[in-house]
């Protein structure tokens, strides 16, 4: 159930790569494409009192799958973002703990 929160990349850009991106990430994670969620945040960044472009940043919330899968996931995600002509992107993984994750009020 990887959940990706995207900042600094347009909704239209993410939409244009979403199908191929999710298909490839599903292969990396060995799960169905229906397990993925992309959320694009509209943000306003400020530096030294001025509005500036928001730096491309993606936070991935997921249950840990090990360093090999994490590295492959980051590689696929980076490849697709760079294909948009964006020169660089940062990705951070936030790991959910199984004993702290609830669905409809019940521990999963």
Backbone torsions as a table, in degrees:
resi	resn	phi	psi	omega
1	UNK	NA	42.3	179.0
2	UNK	-55.9	133.7	179.6
3	UNK	-119.6	118.7	-177.6
4	UNK	-107.1	124.6	176.5
5	UNK	-106.2	118.8	-172.2
6	UNK	-110.3	132.0	174.2
7	UNK	-128.7	148.2	173.5
8	UNK	79.5	10.7	177.1
9	UNK	-133.2	133.3	-174.2
10	UNK	-65.6	151.6	177.2
11	UNK	-58.2	-42.9	-179.4
12	UNK	-63.6	-38.4	177.0
13	UNK	-64.0	-47.1	179.4
14	UNK	-63.0	-41.5	178.8
15	UNK	-59.9	-39.3	-176.4
16	UNK	-66.6	-27.2	179.9
17	UNK	-105.1	-4.3	-168.7
18	UNK	-59.9	-44.8	-176.7
19	UNK	-64.1	-50.1	-179.7
20	UNK	-66.1	-39.6	179.5
21	UNK	-60.8	-51.1	-178.0
22	UNK	-64.4	-39.4	178.7
23	UNK	-60.5	-43.7	-179.2
24	UNK	-70.9	-38.9	178.0
25	UNK	-66.0	-34.9	177.5
26	UNK	-63.2	-37.5	176.1
27	UNK	-65.2	-44.3	179.8
28	UNK	-59.8	-42.8	-176.5
29	UNK	-88.4	-4.8	-178.6
30	UNK	54.3	52.7	178.1
31	UNK	-148.3	176.3	-179.4
32	UNK	-77.5	157.4	179.6
33	UNK	-66.8	-21.1	-179.4
34	UNK	-73.1	-2.2	178.5
35	UNK	-86.4	-6.7	-172.4
36	UNK	-106.3	146.2	176.4
37	UNK	-135.3	130.3	173.0
38	UNK	-109.4	127.7	178.5
39	UNK	-125.2	120.3	-179.5
40	UNK	-100.7	119.8	179.7
41	UNK	-96.2	134.0	171.4
42	UNK	-89.8	120.4	-177.0
43	UNK	-130.0	158.9	173.5
44	UNK	-119.5	122.1	179.6
45	UNK	-103.4	145.2	-178.9
46	UNK	-129.6	133.2	176.3
47	UNK	-135.9	126.1	-179.3
48	UNK	50.8	43.9	175.6
49	UNK	79.0	3.3	-178.5
50	UNK	-119.5	145.7	172.7
51	UNK	-71.7	134.1	-178.9
52	UNK	-138.0	170.7	179.0
53	UNK	-64.1	141.1	177.0
54	UNK	-80.6	131.9	-179.3
55	UNK	-68.0	135.4	178.7
56	UNK	-62.6	118.9	-176.7
57	UNK	-144.2	133.7	178.5
58	UNK	-126.6	126.1	174.8
59	UNK	-104.6	126.2	-179.5
60	UNK	-107.8	115.3	174.3
61	UNK	-97.1	124.8	-176.8
62	UNK	-161.7	171.9	169.6
63	UNK	-87.8	131.3	-175.0
64	UNK	-54.7	137.0	-179.7
65	UNK	-121.9	7.0	178.6
66	UNK	99.1	159.9	-174.9
67	UNK	-64.9	-34.0	-179.3
68	UNK	-66.2	-45.1	179.3
69	UNK	-68.4	-41.1	178.6
70	UNK	-60.8	-44.7	178.7
71	UNK	-62.6	-43.9	179.4
72	UNK	-64.6	-41.9	179.2
73	UNK	-60.4	-48.7	178.9
74	UNK	-61.9	-37.4	178.6
75	UNK	-64.5	-45.0	178.3
76	UNK	-63.9	-46.8	-179.4
77	UNK	-60.6	-45.5	179.0
78	UNK	-62.0	-45.1	-179.4
79	UNK	-56.6	-45.7	-178.2
80	UNK	-69.9	-37.9	178.6
81	UNK	-67.5	-44.8	179.6
82	UNK	-64.5	-27.8	178.3
83	UNK	-64.7	-15.8	177.8
84	UNK	-82.0	-2.2	-176.8
85	UNK	88.6	7.6	177.0
86	UNK	-81.0	126.5	-171.5
87	UNK	-72.8	-24.8	179.4
88	UNK	-160.9	156.3	-179.7
89	UNK	-148.5	144.5	173.8
90	UNK	-107.6	142.2	-179.7
91	UNK	-130.2	132.9	176.0
92	UNK	-128.2	139.9	178.8
93	UNK	-102.4	130.6	174.3
94	UNK	-111.5	121.0	-174.0
95	UNK	-96.5	126.1	174.6
96	UNK	-86.0	143.2	176.7
97	UNK	-97.1	134.4	-177.8
98	UNK	-58.1	-32.7	-177.6
99	UNK	-83.8	6.3	179.9
100	UNK	-129.8	15.7	-176.0
101	UNK	-115.2	122.0	-177.3
102	UNK	-117.7	147.0	174.7
103	UNK	-129.7	119.6	-176.5
104	UNK	54.3	39.8	176.2
105	UNK	79.2	5.7	-179.3
106	UNK	-121.4	139.3	177.4
107	UNK	-61.5	131.3	-178.2
108	UNK	-83.0	NA	NA
